[in-house]
Amino acid sequence: MTAQTGELPLAGLRTVVTGASSGIGRAIAVAFSAAGARVGIGFWRSSEAAEALASELGPVHPLLQADLGTLDGCIAVVRDAFAALEHVDVWVNNAGADVLTGEARSWPDERKLEVLIDVDLKATIRCSRLVAPRMRPGGCIINIGWDHATTDGMAGDNPELFAAVKGGVLGFSKSFARSVAPDVRVNVLCPGWVETAYGAGTDRAFYERVAAGTPLRRWGRPEDIAGAAVWLASPAAAFVTGQAVNVNGGVVG
């Protein structure tokens, strides 16, 4: 609720969160619902998890299944979202390829890069371009980046790929924010180290080094990112567009 009015900050808004079945996306969907929004729950393969979330949030929150690694999937999810919600006020491009856990950990870099470009970068561009022209004035798009793409980077094969792709998301978002202003705001949330599936399974020594090197002395939680997303989607951020917001416990380089 807002301190001044006691109203829910996203009351009445129709929103879509892609990749909402787990991790950061799930936390954003839960937070948006709690803030008064009706949430389209985007997912691809995780049907059981998405259905569990829909059951938790209630029947007014539709499921939106699509493979965002393809153009047809992006077209379908936008079409289905507007059909289910009638209009969309907030769109969160959260869906991302997981190349760090499970079988994908052993993929060659070329395959990882191809999937990251398709899901993290192309889908963000495609969905943003498809959604923005159909939004009413006051619409908001939130894209998910990575804080290492805005600070001083990180060495390693996987970080190089992530930084390249998320750097593309950042560059696109800044330009797109200018293209669709003043009717639609576009911003990027850049999480730091967050306790998602990767964080939960990482080496304990590395986990502790990350916490020690973070000014707030801990890893982020999905709810930390969700809180920032609620703010960016709310009237409180009505004069914020074309920005990258690091949510990383104070790491600056």
KOLGU-594070 format. One record per residue: residue in one letter; x, y, z of N, C-alpha, C in turn. Coordinates in steps of 0.05 Angstrom, whole numbers, plus 5000, padded with zeros to 4 digits. Layout:
BEGIN
['A'; [X; Y; Z]; [X; Y; Z]; [X; Y; Z]]
...
This chain:
BEGIN
['M'; [5017; 4976; 5000]; [5000; 5000; 5000]; [5017; 5025; 5000]]
['T'; [5008; 5046; 4989]; [5022; 5071; 4990]; [5018; 5085; 5017]]
['A'; [5039; 5098; 5026]; [5037; 5109; 5053]; [5017; 5132; 5054]]
['Q'; [5014; 5147; 5031]; [4997; 5170; 5032]; [4967; 5164; 5029]]
['T'; [4961; 5144; 5012]; [4932; 5139; 5006]; [4922; 5113; 5018]]
['G'; [4939; 5094; 5025]; [4931; 5069; 5034]; [4922; 5050; 5012]]
['E'; [4924; 5059; 4986]; [4916; 5043; 4964]; [4938; 5024; 4955]]
['L'; [4931; 5002; 4943]; [4951; 4984; 4931]; [4964; 4998; 4908]]
['P'; [4990; 4997; 4906]; [5004; 5013; 4885]; [4998; 5005; 4856]]
['L'; [4990; 4980; 4852]; [4984; 4971; 4825]; [4955; 4964; 4821]]
['A'; [4938; 4975; 4838]; [4910; 4967; 4838]; [4898; 4971; 4810]]
['G'; [4885; 4950; 4800]; [4871; 4951; 4775]; [4888; 4948; 4750]]
['L'; [4914; 4947; 4752]; [4931; 4944; 4729]; [4931; 4916; 4718]]
['R'; [4932; 4913; 4692]; [4935; 4888; 4678]; [4964; 4884; 4671]]
['T'; [4976; 4863; 4680]; [5005; 4859; 4677]; [5011; 4831; 4666]]
['V'; [5035; 4829; 4653]; [5045; 4803; 4644]; [5073; 4800; 4654]]
['V'; [5079; 4777; 4665]; [5107; 4771; 4673]; [5115; 4745; 4658]]
['T'; [5134; 4747; 4640]; [5144; 4723; 4626]; [5163; 4709; 4644]]
['G'; [5166; 4683; 4641]; [5183; 4667; 4658]; [5175; 4668; 4687]]
['A'; [5148; 4666; 4691]; [5138; 4671; 4718]; [5135; 4646; 4735]]
['S'; [5143; 4623; 4725]; [5138; 4598; 4739]; [5157; 4593; 4762]]
['S'; [5180; 4607; 4763]; [5200; 4602; 4784]; [5217; 4627; 4788]]
['G'; [5233; 4626; 4809]; [5254; 4646; 4814]; [5244; 4675; 4815]]
['I'; [5259; 4692; 4802]; [5252; 4721; 4803]; [5225; 4726; 4790]]
['G'; [5219; 4713; 4768]; [5193; 4718; 4755]; [5170; 4711; 4773]]
['R'; [5172; 4688; 4787]; [5151; 4680; 4805]; [5147; 4701; 4827]]
['A'; [5169; 4711; 4838]; [5168; 4731; 4860]; [5155; 4756; 4849]]
['I'; [5161; 4764; 4825]; [5149; 4788; 4814]; [5119; 4784; 4810]]
['A'; [5111; 4761; 4800]; [5083; 4756; 4796]; [5068; 4757; 4823]]
['V'; [5079; 4745; 4843]; [5067; 4745; 4870]; [5065; 4773; 4881]]
['A'; [5086; 4789; 4878]; [5086; 4816; 4888]; [5067; 4834; 4873]]
['F'; [5065; 4830; 4847]; [5046; 4846; 4831]; [5017; 4840; 4839]]
['S'; [5012; 4814; 4843]; [4985; 4807; 4852]; [4978; 4819; 4879]]
['A'; [4998; 4817; 4898]; [4993; 4829; 4924]; [4990; 4859; 4924]]
['A'; [5001; 4871; 4903]; [4999; 4900; 4900]; [4974; 4909; 4885]]
['G'; [4957; 4889; 4878]; [4931; 4896; 4866]; [4929; 4891; 4837]]
['A'; [4950; 4881; 4824]; [4949; 4877; 4795]; [4937; 4850; 4788]]
['R'; [4926; 4848; 4764]; [4918; 4823; 4752]; [4941; 4814; 4735]]
['V'; [4951; 4790; 4739]; [4977; 4781; 4727]; [4973; 4758; 4707]]
['G'; [4983; 4762; 4683]; [4986; 4741; 4664]; [5012; 4726; 4670]]
['I'; [5009; 4700; 4675]; [5032; 4684; 4683]; [5045; 4670; 4659]]
['G'; [5067; 4681; 4649]; [5080; 4670; 4626]; [5098; 4647; 4634]]
['F'; [5098; 4626; 4617]; [5116; 4603; 4622]; [5118; 4587; 4596]]
['W'; [5137; 4568; 4596]; [5140; 4551; 4573]; [5137; 4522; 4580]]
['R'; [5158; 4509; 4592]; [5157; 4481; 4598]; [5147; 4474; 4626]]
['S'; [5149; 4492; 4644]; [5143; 4486; 4673]; [5113; 4489; 4678]]
['S'; [5098; 4472; 4666]; [5068; 4473; 4668]; [5059; 4469; 4697]]
['E'; [5071; 4450; 4711]; [5062; 4444; 4738]; [5067; 4467; 4757]]
['A'; [5090; 4479; 4755]; [5097; 4502; 4772]; [5079; 4526; 4765]]
['A'; [5074; 4531; 4740]; [5058; 4553; 4731]; [5029; 4549; 4741]]
['E'; [5019; 4525; 4739]; [4992; 4520; 4748]; [4989; 4523; 4778]]
['A'; [5011; 4515; 4793]; [5011; 4518; 4822]; [5010; 4548; 4829]]
['L'; [5025; 4564; 4815]; [5025; 4593; 4820]; [4997; 4605; 4814]]
['A'; [4985; 4597; 4791]; [4959; 4607; 4785]; [4938; 4599; 4806]]
['S'; [4941; 4575; 4816]; [4923; 4566; 4838]; [4927; 4583; 4863]]
['E'; [4952; 4589; 4869]; [4958; 4606; 4892]; [4947; 4634; 4889]]
['L'; [4950; 4646; 4866]; [4942; 4673; 4862]; [4912; 4677; 4857]]
['G'; [4900; 4657; 4845]; [4871; 4659; 4841]; [4863; 4658; 4811]]
['P'; [4838; 4654; 4805]; [4828; 4649; 4778]; [4830; 4673; 4759]]
['V'; [4833; 4697; 4770]; [4834; 4720; 4752]; [4861; 4724; 4739]]
['H'; [4880; 4707; 4746]; [4908; 4709; 4735]; [4912; 4687; 4714]]
['P'; [4911; 4694; 4688]; [4912; 4674; 4668]; [4940; 4662; 4663]]
['L'; [4940; 4638; 4653]; [4965; 4625; 4645]; [4970; 4631; 4615]]
['L'; [4996; 4637; 4609]; [5003; 4644; 4582]; [5028; 4627; 4574]]
['Q'; [5023; 4606; 4559]; [5045; 4588; 4552]; [5055; 4593; 4524]]
['A'; [5081; 4597; 4521]; [5093; 4602; 4495]; [5123; 4598; 4496]]
['D'; [5134; 4589; 4474]; [5163; 4587; 4471]; [5174; 4613; 4461]]
['L'; [5185; 4629; 4479]; [5194; 4656; 4472]; [5221; 4656; 4458]]
['G'; [5232; 4632; 4454]; [5257; 4630; 4438]; [5251; 4631; 4408]]
['T'; [5226; 4635; 4400]; [5218; 4636; 4372]; [5201; 4661; 4368]]
['L'; [5201; 4671; 4343]; [5184; 4694; 4337]; [5155; 4687; 4340]]
['D'; [5147; 4663; 4331]; [5119; 4655; 4333]; [5110; 4654; 4362]]
['G'; [5128; 4645; 4380]; [5121; 4644; 4408]; [5117; 4672; 4420]]
['C'; [5133; 4691; 4412]; [5130; 4719; 4421]; [5104; 4730; 4411]]
['I'; [5098; 4726; 4386]; [5072; 4735; 4375]; [5049; 4723; 4390]]
['A'; [5051; 4697; 4396]; [5029; 4683; 4409]; [5025; 4693; 4437]]
['V'; [5046; 4698; 4453]; [5042; 4706; 4481]; [5030; 4733; 4482]]
['V'; [5038; 4751; 4464]; [5026; 4778; 4464]; [4997; 4776; 4456]]
['R'; [4991; 4761; 4435]; [4963; 4758; 4426]; [4946; 4746; 4449]]
['D'; [4956; 4725; 4462]; [4940; 4712; 4483]; [4937; 4730; 4507]]
['A'; [4958; 4746; 4513]; [4956; 4764; 4536]; [4934; 4785; 4532]]
['F'; [4933; 4797; 4509]; [4912; 4817; 4504]; [4885; 4804; 4503]]
['A'; [4883; 4780; 4493]; [4857; 4766; 4493]; [4848; 4759; 4521]]
['A'; [4866; 4751; 4538]; [4858; 4744; 4565]; [4854; 4767; 4584]]
['L'; [4869; 4789; 4580]; [4868; 4812; 4598]; [4854; 4836; 4587]]
['E'; [4848; 4836; 4561]; [4835; 4857; 4546]; [4854; 4880; 4540]]
['H'; [4870; 4888; 4559]; [4892; 4907; 4554]; [4914; 4901; 4573]]
['V'; [4938; 4912; 4568]; [4961; 4907; 4584]; [4974; 4934; 4592]]
['D'; [4976; 4938; 4618]; [4988; 4963; 4628]; [5018; 4960; 4633]]
['V'; [5026; 4936; 4642]; [5054; 4931; 4650]; [5063; 4904; 4638]]
['W'; [5086; 4905; 4625]; [5097; 4880; 4614]; [5125; 4876; 4625]]
['V'; [5131; 4853; 4637]; [5157; 4847; 4648]; [5170; 4825; 4631]]
['N'; [5191; 4832; 4617]; [5206; 4813; 4601]; [5227; 4800; 4620]]
['N'; [5218; 4779; 4634]; [5235; 4766; 4653]; [5246; 4739; 4643]]
['A'; [5233; 4727; 4624]; [5241; 4700; 4615]; [5270; 4700; 4606]]
['G'; [5284; 4680; 4616]; [5313; 4677; 4609]; [5321; 4648; 4607]]
['A'; [5340; 4643; 4590]; [5350; 4616; 4586]; [5368; 4608; 4610]]
['D'; [5363; 4584; 4620]; [5380; 4573; 4642]; [5402; 4556; 4629]]
['V'; [5426; 4567; 4629]; [5449; 4552; 4619]; [5469; 4545; 4641]]
['L'; [5460; 4548; 4666]; [5478; 4544; 4689]; [5472; 4520; 4705]]
['T'; [5448; 4508; 4702]; [5441; 4485; 4718]; [5432; 4462; 4699]]
['G'; [5430; 4439; 4711]; [5421; 4415; 4696]; [5439; 4408; 4673]]
['E'; [5427; 4397; 4652]; [5442; 4388; 4629]; [5456; 4411; 4614]]
['A'; [5444; 4435; 4615]; [5454; 4458; 4600]; [5482; 4466; 4610]]
['R'; [5489; 4459; 4634]; [5516; 4466; 4644]; [5538; 4456; 4626]]
['S'; [5534; 4433; 4613]; [5555; 4420; 4597]; [5552; 4427; 4568]]
['W'; [5533; 4444; 4560]; [5531; 4452; 4532]; [5556; 4467; 4523]]
['P'; [5564; 4465; 4498]; [5586; 4482; 4488]; [5577; 4511; 4487]]
['D'; [5597; 4529; 4488]; [5590; 4558; 4490]; [5573; 4567; 4467]]
['E'; [5578; 4557; 4443]; [5562; 4566; 4420]; [5532; 4560; 4424]]
['R'; [5526; 4537; 4435]; [5498; 4531; 4440]; [5486; 4548; 4462]]
['K'; [5502; 4553; 4483]; [5493; 4570; 4504]; [5487; 4598; 4493]]
['L'; [5505; 4608; 4477]; [5502; 4635; 4466]; [5478; 4637; 4449]]
['E'; [5473; 4617; 4432]; [5450; 4618; 4414]; [5424; 4619; 4430]]
['V'; [5422; 4602; 4451]; [5398; 4602; 4467]; [5394; 4628; 4483]]
['L'; [5416; 4638; 4494]; [5414; 4664; 4509]; [5405; 4686; 4490]]
['I'; [5416; 4687; 4466]; [5407; 4708; 4447]; [5378; 4705; 4440]]
['D'; [5369; 4681; 4436]; [5341; 4676; 4428]; [5322; 4684; 4450]]
['V'; [5327; 4675; 4474]; [5308; 4678; 4496]; [5312; 4705; 4511]]
['D'; [5336; 4711; 4519]; [5341; 4735; 4535]; [5340; 4761; 4518]]
['L'; [5352; 4760; 4495]; [5354; 4785; 4479]; [5332; 4787; 4458]]
['K'; [5330; 4768; 4440]; [5310; 4770; 4419]; [5281; 4772; 4429]]
['A'; [5275; 4756; 4449]; [5248; 4756; 4460]; [5242; 4783; 4474]]
['T'; [5262; 4794; 4487]; [5258; 4820; 4499]; [5252; 4841; 4478]]
['I'; [5267; 4841; 4456]; [5263; 4860; 4435]; [5236; 4855; 4422]]
['R'; [5230; 4830; 4415]; [5206; 4824; 4400]; [5181; 4831; 4417]]
['C'; [5180; 4821; 4442]; [5157; 4826; 4458]; [5153; 4856; 4463]]
['S'; [5175; 4870; 4468]; [5172; 4899; 4473]; [5160; 4913; 4449]]
['R'; [5170; 4906; 4425]; [5160; 4919; 4401]; [5131; 4911; 4394]]
['L'; [5124; 4887; 4402]; [5096; 4878; 4397]; [5077; 4891; 4417]]
['V'; [5086; 4894; 4441]; [5068; 4904; 4463]; [5064; 4934; 4462]]
['A'; [5086; 4949; 4460]; [5085; 4978; 4464]; [5064; 4992; 4447]]
['P'; [5061; 4985; 4421]; [5041; 4999; 4404]; [5013; 4994; 4413]]
['R'; [5008; 4973; 4428]; [4981; 4966; 4437]; [4975; 4976; 4465]]
['M'; [4995; 4987; 4479]; [4991; 4997; 4506]; [4978; 5025; 4505]]
['R'; [4963; 5031; 4525]; [4951; 5057; 4528]; [4972; 5076; 4540]]
['P'; [4969; 5102; 4537]; [4987; 5120; 4550]; [4990; 5114; 4580]]
['G'; [5015; 5114; 4589]; [5021; 5107; 4617]; [5031; 5079; 4619]]
['G'; [5033; 5064; 4597]; [5043; 5037; 4598]; [5072; 5035; 4607]]
['C'; [5080; 5011; 4616]; [5106; 5008; 4628]; [5117; 4980; 4619]]
['I'; [5142; 4981; 4610]; [5156; 4956; 4603]; [5181; 4954; 4621]]
['I'; [5184; 4931; 4634]; [5208; 4927; 4651]; [5223; 4903; 4640]]
['N'; [5248; 4908; 4633]; [5265; 4887; 4622]; [5286; 4879; 4644]]
['I'; [5294; 4854; 4643]; [5312; 4843; 4663]; [5340; 4842; 4652]]
['G'; [5359; 4856; 4664]; [5387; 4856; 4656]; [5404; 4841; 4676]]
['W'; [5428; 4851; 4680]; [5448; 4839; 4698]; [5466; 4860; 4708]]
['D'; [5472; 4862; 4734]; [5488; 4884; 4744]; [5516; 4884; 4733]]
['H'; [5527; 4860; 4727]; [5554; 4858; 4717]; [5557; 4870; 4689]]
['A'; [5535; 4874; 4675]; [5535; 4887; 4649]; [5535; 4918; 4652]]
['T'; [5530; 4928; 4676]; [5530; 4956; 4681]; [5553; 4965; 4698]]
['T'; [5567; 4946; 4711]; [5590; 4953; 4728]; [5616; 4947; 4713]]
['D'; [5634; 4930; 4724]; [5659; 4926; 4711]; [5663; 4898; 4700]]
['G'; [5640; 4883; 4696]; [5642; 4857; 4685]; [5651; 4835; 4704]]
['M'; [5654; 4811; 4693]; [5663; 4788; 4708]; [5677; 4769; 4690]]
['A'; [5699; 4759; 4698]; [5715; 4740; 4681]; [5701; 4713; 4680]]
['G'; [5705; 4698; 4659]; [5695; 4671; 4656]; [5678; 4667; 4632]]
['D'; [5676; 4642; 4622]; [5661; 4637; 4598]; [5632; 4644; 4600]]
['N'; [5618; 4634; 4621]; [5590; 4640; 4624]; [5585; 4670; 4629]]
['P'; [5600; 4683; 4647]; [5596; 4712; 4651]; [5600; 4728; 4625]]
['E'; [5619; 4720; 4609]; [5623; 4735; 4584]; [5597; 4734; 4566]]
['L'; [5585; 4710; 4565]; [5561; 4707; 4549]; [5538; 4723; 4560]]
['F'; [5535; 4721; 4587]; [5513; 4735; 4600]; [5517; 4766; 4596]]
['A'; [5541; 4775; 4600]; [5546; 4804; 4599]; [5540; 4814; 4571]]
['A'; [5548; 4799; 4550]; [5543; 4807; 4523]; [5513; 4809; 4517]]
['V'; [5498; 4789; 4525]; [5470; 4788; 4520]; [5455; 4809; 4536]]
['K'; [5461; 4811; 4562]; [5447; 4830; 4579]; [5455; 4859; 4572]]
['G'; [5480; 4862; 4562]; [5488; 4888; 4552]; [5471; 4896; 4528]]
['G'; [5464; 4877; 4512]; [5446; 4882; 4489]; [5418; 4890; 4499]]
['V'; [5408; 4877; 4520]; [5382; 4884; 4531]; [5383; 4913; 4541]]
['L'; [5405; 4920; 4554]; [5408; 4947; 4565]; [5408; 4968; 4543]]
['G'; [5425; 4963; 4522]; [5427; 4982; 4500]; [5400; 4985; 4485]]
['F'; [5387; 4963; 4480]; [5361; 4964; 4466]; [5341; 4980; 4483]]
['S'; [5340; 4974; 4509]; [5320; 4987; 4526]; [5323; 5017; 4527]]
['K'; [5348; 5026; 4528]; [5352; 5055; 4529]; [5342; 5069; 4503]]
['S'; [5348; 5056; 4481]; [5339; 5067; 4455]; [5309; 5065; 4452]]
['F'; [5298; 5042; 4460]; [5269; 5037; 4457]; [5254; 5056; 4475]]
['A'; [5264; 5063; 4498]; [5251; 5082; 4516]; [5247; 5108; 4502]]
['R'; [5266; 5116; 4486]; [5263; 5142; 4471]; [5243; 5139; 4449]]
['S'; [5242; 5115; 4436]; [5224; 5111; 4414]; [5195; 5112; 4422]]
['V'; [5189; 5102; 4446]; [5160; 5099; 4454]; [5152; 5121; 4474]]
['A'; [5170; 5138; 4482]; [5162; 5160; 4500]; [5145; 5180; 4483]]
['P'; [5127; 5194; 4496]; [5122; 5195; 4525]; [5100; 5175; 4534]]
['D'; [5090; 5159; 4516]; [5067; 5142; 4523]; [5074; 5118; 4540]]
['V'; [5098; 5107; 4535]; [5105; 5082; 4549]; [5133; 5086; 4561]]
['R'; [5136; 5078; 4586]; [5162; 5079; 4600]; [5176; 5052; 4597]]
['V'; [5202; 5052; 4594]; [5218; 5027; 4591]; [5242; 5029; 4609]]
['N'; [5245; 5010; 4627]; [5268; 5010; 4645]; [5279; 4982; 4648]]
['V'; [5303; 4980; 4659]; [5317; 4954; 4662]; [5323; 4950; 4691]]
['L'; [5315; 4927; 4702]; [5323; 4918; 4728]; [5347; 4901; 4726]]
['C'; [5368; 4907; 4740]; [5393; 4892; 4738]; [5400; 4878; 4765]]
['P'; [5391; 4853; 4768]; [5397; 4839; 4793]; [5427; 4833; 4796]]
['G'; [5436; 4832; 4821]; [5462; 4821; 4826]; [5460; 4791; 4832]]
['W'; [5475; 4781; 4851]; [5474; 4753; 4858]; [5449; 4748; 4874]]
['V'; [5431; 4731; 4863]; [5405; 4725; 4875]; [5403; 4696; 4881]]
['E'; [5391; 4689; 4903]; [5387; 4661; 4911]; [5365; 4648; 4896]]
['T'; [5369; 4643; 4871]; [5352; 4626; 4854]; [5363; 4598; 4854]]
['A'; [5356; 4582; 4835]; [5365; 4554; 4834]; [5395; 4553; 4832]]
['Y'; [5408; 4571; 4817]; [5437; 4571; 4815]; [5450; 4578; 4841]]
['G'; [5440; 4599; 4854]; [5451; 4607; 4879]; [5449; 4586; 4901]]
['A'; [5426; 4572; 4901]; [5421; 4552; 4921]; [5441; 4528; 4918]]
['G'; [5450; 4523; 4894]; [5467; 4500; 4889]; [5496; 4506; 4885]]
['T'; [5504; 4531; 4889]; [5531; 4538; 4883]; [5550; 4530; 4906]]
['D'; [5576; 4529; 4900]; [5596; 4522; 4919]; [5595; 4541; 4944]]
['R'; [5596; 4529; 4968]; [5592; 4544; 4992]; [5614; 4566; 4995]]
['A'; [5638; 4560; 4988]; [5660; 4580; 4991]; [5654; 4604; 4973]]
['F'; [5645; 4598; 4948]; [5639; 4620; 4930]; [5615; 4636; 4940]]
['Y'; [5595; 4622; 4951]; [5572; 4635; 4962]; [5580; 4655; 4984]]
['E'; [5598; 4646; 5001]; [5606; 4664; 5023]; [5623; 4687; 5014]]
['R'; [5640; 4682; 4993]; [5656; 4704; 4981]; [5638; 4726; 4970]]
['V'; [5617; 4717; 4956]; [5598; 4737; 4945]; [5585; 4753; 4967]]
['A'; [5576; 4740; 4988]; [5563; 4754; 5010]; [5582; 4773; 5023]]
['A'; [5607; 4765; 5027]; [5627; 4782; 5040]; [5634; 4806; 5023]]
['G'; [5633; 4803; 4996]; [5640; 4825; 4979]; [5617; 4843; 4972]]
['T'; [5594; 4838; 4984]; [5570; 4855; 4980]; [5567; 4873; 5004]]
['P'; [5564; 4900; 4999]; [5562; 4918; 5022]; [5540; 4910; 5042]]
['L'; [5518; 4899; 5032]; [5496; 4891; 5050]; [5500; 4863; 5061]]
['R'; [5523; 4850; 5054]; [5532; 4825; 5067]; [5513; 4802; 5063]]
['R'; [5500; 4800; 5041]; [5483; 4777; 5035]; [5478; 4775; 5006]]
['W'; [5468; 4752; 4997]; [5457; 4749; 4970]; [5430; 4762; 4969]]
['G'; [5422; 4770; 4945]; [5395; 4780; 4942]; [5375; 4757; 4943]]
['R'; [5350; 4764; 4947]; [5328; 4745; 4946]; [5310; 4753; 4923]]
['P'; [5296; 4734; 4911]; [5277; 4742; 4889]; [5258; 4764; 4897]]
['E'; [5250; 4764; 4923]; [5232; 4785; 4932]; [5244; 4813; 4931]]
['D'; [5271; 4815; 4933]; [5284; 4841; 4931]; [5280; 4852; 4903]]
['I'; [5283; 4835; 4883]; [5279; 4844; 4856]; [5250; 4851; 4851]]
['A'; [5232; 4835; 4862]; [5203; 4839; 4858]; [5195; 4866; 4870]]
['G'; [5206; 4873; 4893]; [5199; 4899; 4905]; [5206; 4922; 4887]]
['A'; [5230; 4920; 4874]; [5238; 4941; 4856]; [5221; 4942; 4831]]
['A'; [5212; 4919; 4822]; [5194; 4918; 4799]; [5167; 4931; 4805]]
['V'; [5156; 4926; 4829]; [5131; 4939; 4836]; [5134; 4969; 4836]]
['W'; [5156; 4979; 4846]; [5161; 5008; 4846]; [5163; 5019; 4818]]
['L'; [5178; 5005; 4800]; [5180; 5015; 4773]; [5154; 5015; 4758]]
['A'; [5136; 4996; 4765]; [5110; 4994; 4751]; [5090; 5014; 4763]]
['S'; [5096; 5025; 4786]; [5076; 5041; 4800]; [5077; 5071; 4792]]
['P'; [5057; 5086; 4799]; [5057; 5115; 4794]; [5080; 5129; 4808]]
['A'; [5092; 5117; 4828]; [5115; 5130; 4842]; [5139; 5133; 4824]]
['A'; [5140; 5117; 4802]; [5162; 5118; 4783]; [5154; 5130; 4757]]
['A'; [5133; 5147; 4757]; [5122; 5158; 4733]; [5141; 5175; 4717]]
['F'; [5162; 5185; 4729]; [5182; 5202; 4715]; [5208; 5187; 4711]]
['V'; [5207; 5161; 4711]; [5231; 5145; 4708]; [5228; 5128; 4682]]
['T'; [5246; 5133; 4663]; [5247; 5117; 4639]; [5275; 5117; 4628]]
['G'; [5281; 5095; 4613]; [5308; 5093; 4601]; [5330; 5088; 4621]]
['Q'; [5323; 5078; 4644]; [5343; 5074; 4666]; [5349; 5045; 4671]]
['A'; [5373; 5041; 4681]; [5381; 5014; 4691]; [5383; 5016; 4722]]
['V'; [5367; 5000; 4735]; [5367; 5001; 4765]; [5380; 4976; 4775]]
['N'; [5404; 4979; 4787]; [5418; 4957; 4799]; [5405; 4949; 4826]]
['V'; [5399; 4924; 4829]; [5388; 4914; 4854]; [5408; 4892; 4863]]
['N'; [5429; 4901; 4876]; [5452; 4882; 4881]; [5466; 4886; 4907]]
['G'; [5452; 4899; 4926]; [5464; 4901; 4953]; [5486; 4922; 4955]]
['G'; [5490; 4939; 4934]; [5509; 4960; 4936]; [5535; 4956; 4922]]
['V'; [5538; 4934; 4907]; [5562; 4929; 4891]; [5564; 4949; 4869]]
['V'; [5587; 4962; 4867]; [5590; 4983; 4846]; [5613; 4977; 4827]]
['G'; [5628; 4956; 4831]; [5650; 4951; 4813]; [5666; 4927; 4822]]
